[in-house]
Amino acid sequence: MIDCLYFAWVRERIGAPRERVETSAATVMELVEELRGRDPRYGAAFADLSALRVAVDQELSGFDAPLAGVREVAFFPPMTGG
């Protein structure tokens, strides 16, 4: 089981801030593909991956990051400073 956390407009499109996901995905990208297949809301949230960042166990990662032993994956838009 992996905790998936959703922030900002990702959370708004999916309709939840977090969920526990049972997955056989080996990478973040495989997890995204599984989530996209669940429901149109996920398809909308993950339609443009260039507009998303991902953190694996609170470390900024890429979509090719392995999920073995991972407890948490967070999806969020890029941060802007000001």
C-alpha contacts under 8 A as a table, 3 or more apart, distances in Angstrom:
res1	aa1	res2	aa2	distance
1	M	20	R	6.26
1	M	21	V	5.44
1	M	22	E	4.56
1	M	23	T	6.67
1	M	71	R	7.25
2	I	20	R	5.58
2	I	21	V	5.23
2	I	22	E	6.45
2	I	23	T	7.51
2	I	70	V	6.88
2	I	71	R	5.02
2	I	72	E	5.49
2	I	73	V	7.11
3	D	18	R	6.90
3	D	19	E	5.75
3	D	20	R	4.47
3	D	21	V	6.22
3	D	71	R	6.14
3	D	72	E	4.65
3	D	73	V	6.27
4	C	18	R	5.45
4	C	19	E	5.39
4	C	20	R	6.13
4	C	21	V	6.87
4	C	72	E	5.91
4	C	73	V	4.96
4	C	74	A	5.69
4	C	75	F	7.68
5	L	17	P	5.92
5	L	18	R	4.35
5	L	19	E	6.77
5	L	72	E	7.44
5	L	73	V	6.23
5	L	74	A	4.45
5	L	75	F	6.22
6	Y	10	V	5.63
6	Y	11	R	4.69
6	Y	16	A	7.23
6	Y	17	P	5.05
6	Y	18	R	5.84
6	Y	74	A	5.93
6	Y	75	F	5.16
6	Y	76	F	6.28
7	F	10	V	5.53
7	F	11	R	4.98
7	F	12	E	7.94
7	F	17	P	6.59
7	F	74	A	7.71
7	F	75	F	6.37
7	F	76	F	5.00
7	F	77	P	7.55
8	A	11	R	5.54
8	A	12	E	6.56
8	A	76	F	6.56
8	A	77	P	7.11
9	W	12	E	4.76
9	W	13	R	6.07
9	W	45	A	7.77
9	W	76	F	7.89
9	W	77	P	7.64
10	V	13	R	5.30
10	V	14	I	6.24
10	V	45	A	5.29
10	V	46	F	7.94
10	V	75	F	7.17
10	V	76	F	6.45
10	V	77	P	7.61
11	R	14	I	5.24
11	R	15	G	5.61
11	R	16	A	5.49
11	R	17	P	5.29
12	E	15	G	5.07
12	E	16	A	7.07
13	R	41	R	5.83
13	R	42	Y	7.30
13	R	44	A	6.69
13	R	45	A	5.56
14	I	41	R	5.17
14	I	42	Y	5.80
14	I	45	A	6.44
15	G	41	R	7.96
16	A	19	E	7.40
23	T	31	L	7.07
23	T	34	E	7.94
25	A	28	V	7.30
25	A	30	E	5.07
25	A	31	L	5.21
25	A	34	E	7.75
25	A	67	L	7.17
26	A	30	E	6.43
26	A	31	L	7.62
26	A	66	P	5.73
26	A	67	L	5.40
26	A	68	A	6.71
27	T	30	E	5.24
27	T	31	L	6.42
27	T	63	F	7.00
27	T	64	D	5.67
27	T	65	A	5.42
27	T	66	P	4.33
27	T	67	L	5.18
28	V	31	L	4.99
28	V	32	V	6.21
28	V	62	G	7.69
28	V	63	F	4.92
28	V	64	D	5.96
28	V	65	A	5.76
28	V	66	P	6.56
28	V	67	L	6.54
28	V	73	V	7.96
29	M	32	V	4.98
29	M	33	E	6.27
29	M	63	F	4.99
29	M	64	D	6.06
29	M	65	A	7.97
30	E	33	E	5.04
30	E	34	E	6.28
31	L	34	E	5.07
31	L	35	L	6.18
32	V	35	L	5.05
32	V	36	R	6.05
32	V	46	F	7.18
33	E	36	R	5.08
33	E	37	G	6.43
34	E	37	G	5.32
34	E	38	R	6.77
35	L	38	R	5.27
35	L	39	D	7.56
35	L	42	Y	6.03
35	L	43	G	7.74
36	R	39	D	6.48
36	R	40	P	7.18
36	R	42	Y	4.90
36	R	43	G	4.62
36	R	46	F	6.86
37	G	40	P	7.75
37	G	42	Y	7.59
37	G	43	G	7.30
38	R	42	Y	6.91
39	D	42	Y	5.64
39	D	43	G	6.77
40	P	43	G	4.86
40	P	44	A	6.25
41	R	44	A	5.16
41	R	45	A	6.25
42	Y	45	A	4.92
42	Y	46	F	5.99
43	G	46	F	5.28
43	G	47	A	5.58
44	A	47	A	5.15
45	A	48	D	7.80
46	F	49	L	5.94
46	F	52	L	7.95
48	D	51	A	5.67
48	D	52	L	7.29
49	L	52	L	5.10
49	L	53	R	7.82
50	S	53	R	7.87
51	A	77	P	5.98
51	A	78	P	6.97
52	L	75	F	6.66
52	L	76	F	5.64
52	L	77	P	4.65
52	L	78	P	6.31
53	R	60	L	7.67
53	R	61	S	7.78
53	R	62	G	7.58
53	R	75	F	5.88
53	R	76	F	5.37
53	R	77	P	5.71
53	R	78	P	5.98
54	V	60	L	6.08
54	V	61	S	5.71
54	V	62	G	6.37
54	V	63	F	7.03
54	V	73	V	6.96
54	V	74	A	5.55
54	V	75	F	4.74
54	V	76	F	6.44
55	A	58	Q	5.28
55	A	59	E	4.98
55	A	60	L	4.22
55	A	61	S	5.17
55	A	62	G	7.76
55	A	73	V	5.71
55	A	74	A	5.08
55	A	75	F	6.73
56	V	59	E	5.23
56	V	60	L	6.45
56	V	61	S	6.10
56	V	65	A	7.78
56	V	70	V	6.97
56	V	71	R	7.99
56	V	72	E	5.91
56	V	73	V	4.66
56	V	74	A	6.56
57	D	70	V	6.38
57	D	71	R	6.25
57	D	72	E	4.93
57	D	73	V	6.18
58	Q	72	E	7.46
58	Q	73	V	7.64
58	Q	74	A	7.60
61	S	65	A	6.27
62	G	65	A	5.47
67	L	70	V	5.14
70	V	73	V	7.70
